[in-house]
Amino acid sequence: MASRAIWKGQLRLSLVSIPVEIHSATKRSSRISFRQIHEPSGKRVKYEKTVPGIGPVEKDDIVKGYDTGDDQYMLIDPEELDAIKLDTKKTFELVQFVEACEIPPLYFDKPYYIVPTDDLAQDAYRVVRDALRSAGKVGLGQFTMRGKEYLGAVKPCGDGLLLETLHYADELREADPLFNEITDEEIDAERRCAARPDRGQAQEQEDQARLNGKRRSPLG
């Protein structure tokens, strides 16, 4: 089954602008999924969008709003949202460049492939790919996908470009409250040795050496 682009627009680096598509780098799991079923009737359970005191509402009557507190909301028109996100809706501009090791693993979210939309875009695409590769840098920028603004990191990946969406700092949970109760106690050498990641390989080599030592030459 052919991959379908989930975003189309312009990837921009300095004065170079390229028409590209973004494709998911992961596939949906093939695991079995279950539905909620009303046992007496055997029919699937469905969920309706309702308003207290009104009941079910039509999809066309639903808009987005910002919670101002005390159950009050400031309604936002879809056109106003589009205007706010206009710069990043169809353009993904790389505005900052860092070493890959400068981004903590905790910030990485999901991987995507960036591909040129047609043959004419391939030359400029290769220019951007090779520029990032020769500089040893990762390009950072923002773009809007499916109505949400994302922070993304772009880097060379084989013959193409890999995009990884990043979490914003305020989306991450502090680790200290979870780790604070772990005390710093001295661990004896034997227990440290037992937990060494390379112990399995070292033990295998030791066993092999012991076995070789027991072997005797037929001429001996």
C-alpha positions as CSV (number, residue, x, y, z in Angstrom):
1,M,0.0,0.0,0.0
2,A,1.4,3.3,-1.1
3,S,2.3,5.9,1.6
4,R,0.0,9.0,1.7
5,A,1.5,12.4,2.4
6,I,0.2,13.9,5.7
7,W,1.6,17.4,5.0
8,K,2.5,19.3,1.8
9,G,4.3,22.6,1.6
10,Q,7.6,24.3,1.3
11,L,10.8,23.4,3.2
12,R,12.9,26.5,3.4
13,L,16.6,26.9,4.2
14,S,18.0,30.4,3.8
15,L,17.3,31.3,0.2
16,V,16.4,27.8,-0.9
17,S,12.7,26.8,-0.9
18,I,11.6,23.3,-1.9
19,P,8.1,21.8,-2.4
20,V,8.0,18.7,-0.2
21,E,5.7,16.1,1.3
22,I,5.9,14.7,4.8
23,H,5.2,11.0,5.3
24,S,4.9,9.0,8.5
25,A,8.0,6.9,9.2
26,T,6.0,4.4,11.3
27,K,3.3,1.9,10.4
28,R,0.2,1.2,12.4
29,S,0.4,-1.9,14.6
30,S,-1.2,-5.0,13.2
31,R,-2.5,-6.0,16.7
32,I,-6.1,-6.8,17.1
33,S,-8.4,-4.0,18.3
34,F,-11.7,-4.4,20.1
35,R,-14.9,-2.3,20.0
36,Q,-17.2,-1.6,22.9
37,I,-20.4,-3.5,22.4
38,H,-23.8,-3.3,24.1
39,E,-24.2,-6.9,25.2
40,P,-28.1,-7.2,25.2
41,S,-28.4,-5.9,21.6
42,G,-25.0,-6.8,20.2
43,K,-24.6,-3.3,18.7
44,R,-21.6,-1.1,18.9
45,V,-21.6,1.7,21.5
46,K,-21.3,5.2,20.0
47,Y,-20.5,8.4,21.7
48,E,-22.4,11.6,21.0
49,K,-21.2,15.2,21.6
50,T,-23.6,16.8,24.0
51,V,-24.1,20.1,25.8
52,P,-25.5,20.1,29.4
53,G,-29.1,21.3,29.4
54,I,-29.3,21.0,25.6
55,G,-28.4,17.4,24.7
56,P,-26.8,16.2,21.4
57,V,-25.5,18.9,19.1
58,E,-24.7,19.0,15.4
59,K,-21.1,18.9,14.2
60,D,-21.5,22.2,12.3
61,D,-22.5,24.0,15.5
62,I,-19.2,23.1,17.2
63,V,-16.4,25.7,17.3
64,K,-13.1,26.1,19.2
65,G,-12.8,28.3,22.2
66,Y,-10.3,29.4,24.8
67,D,-11.1,28.7,28.5
68,T,-11.0,32.1,30.3
69,G,-12.0,30.6,33.6
70,D,-15.3,30.2,35.6
71,D,-16.7,28.1,32.7
72,Q,-16.4,31.0,30.3
73,Y,-15.0,30.7,26.8
74,M,-13.7,33.1,24.2
75,L,-14.8,31.7,20.8
76,I,-12.3,31.5,18.0
77,D,-13.3,31.5,14.4
78,P,-11.5,28.9,12.1
79,E,-10.4,31.7,9.8
80,E,-8.8,33.5,12.7
81,L,-6.9,30.3,13.6
82,D,-5.7,30.0,10.0
83,A,-4.5,33.6,10.0
84,I,-2.6,33.0,13.2
85,K,-0.9,29.9,11.8
86,L,-0.5,31.2,8.2
87,D,3.3,31.5,8.4
88,T,3.8,27.8,9.4
89,K,0.7,26.3,7.7
90,K,2.4,25.7,4.4
91,T,6.0,26.6,5.1
92,F,8.5,24.7,7.2
93,E,11.5,27.1,7.6
94,L,14.7,25.9,9.3
95,V,15.8,28.8,11.4
96,Q,18.3,27.3,13.9
97,F,21.0,24.7,13.6
98,V,22.5,22.6,16.4
99,E,24.5,19.4,16.9
100,A,22.3,16.3,17.2
101,C,23.8,15.6,20.6
102,E,22.6,19.0,21.9
103,I,18.9,17.8,21.8
104,P,18.2,15.6,24.8
105,P,16.5,12.3,23.8
106,L,13.5,13.2,26.0
107,Y,12.5,15.8,23.6
108,F,12.1,13.6,20.5
109,D,8.5,12.5,19.7
110,K,7.7,11.0,16.3
111,P,9.7,10.4,13.1
112,Y,8.7,11.3,9.6
113,Y,10.2,11.2,6.1
114,I,10.5,14.4,4.1
115,V,10.5,13.8,0.3
116,P,10.5,16.2,-2.7
117,T,7.2,16.5,-4.5
118,D,8.6,15.9,-8.0
119,D,11.7,15.5,-10.1
120,L,12.2,19.3,-10.4
121,A,12.5,19.7,-6.7
122,Q,15.2,17.0,-6.3
123,D,18.2,19.2,-7.0
124,A,17.3,21.8,-4.4
125,Y,16.4,18.9,-2.0
126,R,19.8,17.4,-2.4
127,V,21.4,20.9,-1.8
128,V,19.6,21.1,1.6
129,R,20.4,17.5,2.5
130,D,24.1,17.8,1.7
131,A,24.4,21.2,3.4
132,L,23.1,19.7,6.6
133,R,25.3,16.6,6.2
134,S,28.5,18.5,5.5
135,A,27.9,20.9,8.4
136,G,27.0,18.0,10.8
137,K,24.0,19.9,12.0
138,V,20.3,19.4,12.6
139,G,17.9,22.0,11.4
140,L,15.1,23.2,13.7
141,G,11.9,25.0,12.7
142,Q,8.1,25.1,13.3
143,F,5.3,24.0,11.0
144,T,1.6,23.4,11.3
145,M,0.1,20.0,10.7
146,R,-3.5,18.9,11.2
147,G,-4.3,22.2,12.9
148,K,-1.5,21.9,15.5
149,E,1.9,23.7,15.4
150,Y,4.9,21.5,15.9
151,L,8.6,22.0,16.6
152,G,10.6,19.8,14.3
153,A,14.3,18.7,13.8
154,V,15.5,17.8,10.3
155,K,18.6,15.8,9.5
156,P,20.0,13.7,6.7
157,C,18.9,10.1,6.5
158,G,20.5,8.0,3.8
159,D,19.5,9.5,0.5
160,G,16.8,11.7,2.1
161,L,15.8,13.8,5.1
162,L,14.3,12.7,8.4
163,L,12.0,14.9,10.4
164,E,11.5,14.2,14.1
165,T,8.9,16.2,15.9
166,L,10.0,17.5,19.3
167,H,8.2,18.2,22.6
168,Y,8.2,21.7,23.9
169,A,9.8,22.1,27.3
170,D,6.5,22.8,29.0
171,E,5.2,19.5,27.8
172,L,7.8,17.5,29.7
173,R,7.4,16.3,33.3
174,E,10.1,17.0,35.8
175,A,12.0,13.9,36.7
176,D,13.3,15.1,40.1
177,P,10.0,14.5,42.1
178,L,10.0,10.9,40.9
179,F,13.7,10.3,41.5
180,N,14.1,12.1,44.8
181,E,13.3,9.1,46.9
182,I,16.1,7.0,45.4
183,T,18.9,7.2,47.9
184,D,22.6,7.4,47.1
185,E,24.0,4.4,48.8
186,E,27.4,2.7,48.2
187,I,27.1,-0.5,46.1
188,D,29.6,-3.3,46.7
189,A,31.9,-4.3,43.9
190,E,30.4,-7.7,43.4
191,R,26.9,-6.3,42.8
192,R,28.3,-3.7,40.4
193,C,30.1,-6.4,38.5
194,A,26.9,-8.5,38.2
195,A,25.1,-5.5,36.6
196,R,27.7,-4.7,34.0
197,P,26.1,-4.5,30.6
198,D,29.1,-6.3,29.0
199,R,29.2,-9.1,31.6
200,G,27.4,-11.5,29.3
201,Q,30.1,-11.2,26.6
202,A,32.9,-11.3,29.1
203,Q,31.4,-14.4,30.7
204,E,31.0,-16.1,27.4
205,Q,34.7,-15.5,26.5
206,E,35.7,-16.8,30.0
207,D,33.7,-20.0,29.5
208,Q,35.2,-20.5,26.0
209,A,38.7,-20.0,27.4
210,R,38.1,-22.5,30.1
211,L,36.7,-25.0,27.6
212,N,39.7,-24.6,25.4
213,G,42.0,-25.2,28.4
214,K,40.4,-28.6,29.0
215,R,40.8,-29.8,25.4
216,R,43.9,-31.9,24.7
217,S,45.6,-32.5,21.4
218,P,45.3,-36.1,20.1
219,L,49.1,-36.1,19.8
220,G,49.6,-35.0,23.4
